[in-house]
Amino acid sequence: MEARCLRVIYQPGSFEVLPSERERGTPRGGFRTGQNAKYRGHGNWNVSTASRFVLEIELAGEVHEIWITHFFQDNWGKLIAKRRTAIERTMPATIQVEEKIGRRGQTYYEALVEELHAWLTRAIS
């Protein structure tokens, strides 16, 4: 399926040290919220959130998000500001996507790897 690319969104990560309360216990989080919590000692927790690079697409009148962070990090390295602007500037007008069904029955879309490689080549040059 062909989808129209709307924009690329960069969501910066965060890191903070939170005190734990006896009633509250372990800070909530995990993969559902995108946060990782690790016990630091003396009642404190390191809570970190990874940054994300998201491609917003329009398909059949609906707006969907595709996470493209891992592809560009694995193939180009750390997404510093200069690389992020190159990726945003060379975003294609349309991209081929395929429909996937998640474990819980939700529908999501994944960009074809060939399309992402072509995008990466344009961004690097």
N, C-alpha and C positions, 0 to 999 in steps of 0.2 A: 504494500500500500504506500501511496505517496502522501506525505504530510507537509504542510506549510510551516516553515520555521518562523516563530514569532520573535523570540529573543533568547539570549543566554544570560542566566542569572548566576552571580557568584554570591554564595552565602558564607561569610567568614566563620571560622571556628572560634572556640573560646576555651579558656582554662581558668578555673577558680578553685580555691580551697574553702570547703564548707565545714563548719563545726557540726558534729552529730549530736542530736538530742536523744536522751534515753527513751522518750516516748516514741520518737520518730524512727529510730534505728537506722538501717542502711538507707542512703538516699535512693529514691526511685529512679529508674532509668533503664538502661540497657539498649538493645538494638531498636526497640519500638520508638523511643524518643530520640535516638541518635546520640545519647550520652553514655559515657563510660565512667564508672565510679570505682575508685581504688582506695582502700583504706591506707591512710598515711601514718597512723599512730596517734596516741593521745587524744582520741576522739575526733580527729580531723579526716576529711575525705578529699581526694583530688577528683574533681569532676571536670571532664573534658568533652568537648564536642568537636568532631572533625569538620573541616570546611567542605562545602559541596559546590559543584559546578553543574548547573541544571540547564537543559535545553527545553524551552517551552514550545510545544507544537500545537497546531490546530488540525484536527482530523474529524471530518464529518460534522463541522460546526461546534465541536467540543474541544476544550483546551486540556492538554495532558502534559506531564513532565517526564523527561527522560534524564536520568542521572548519567552524565558523561565524565565524571571526575576520574574514575579509575582508568578508563581508556587513555585519556590524555596524560595522566600521571605515569602510567606504565610505559607509554611509548615516547614521552617527551621529558619526563622528570618532574621536579617540583613546579607547581603552577605559580610562578612569581608574577608580579603585576604586568611585566612586559609580555609574558607569554599569554596571560589572560586577555589582554587587549588584542593581541594578534589573533587569538581564537575568536573573540567577539567580532572583530573586523572582517574576518573571512568566513563568517557563518553563511551557509548556503541558503538560497531562497526556499528550496524544498529538499526533503530527505526521504529515503525509502525506509519504512519501518515495518516490523512484523508484530503481530498480536500474540501475546503470551497469556497464559492463565496461571495465576499463583496457587500456592498450596491451599489457601483459604477460599479459592474460587474467584478472586478479584482479577480483573483484566488490566494488563499494563502493556506498554509498547516499548520495543527495543529497536534501536537504530541498527541498520546493517553495518557490519564491520568494514566492508568495502567502502561504504559512504564515509565512515569516520576516518579511514585511512586517507581518502582523497582530501577530506577537510584538513587533516593534520599536515599533509604535504603542502597545501596552499598556505597554511599558517606558518610553517617553518620557512618557506621561501620568501 
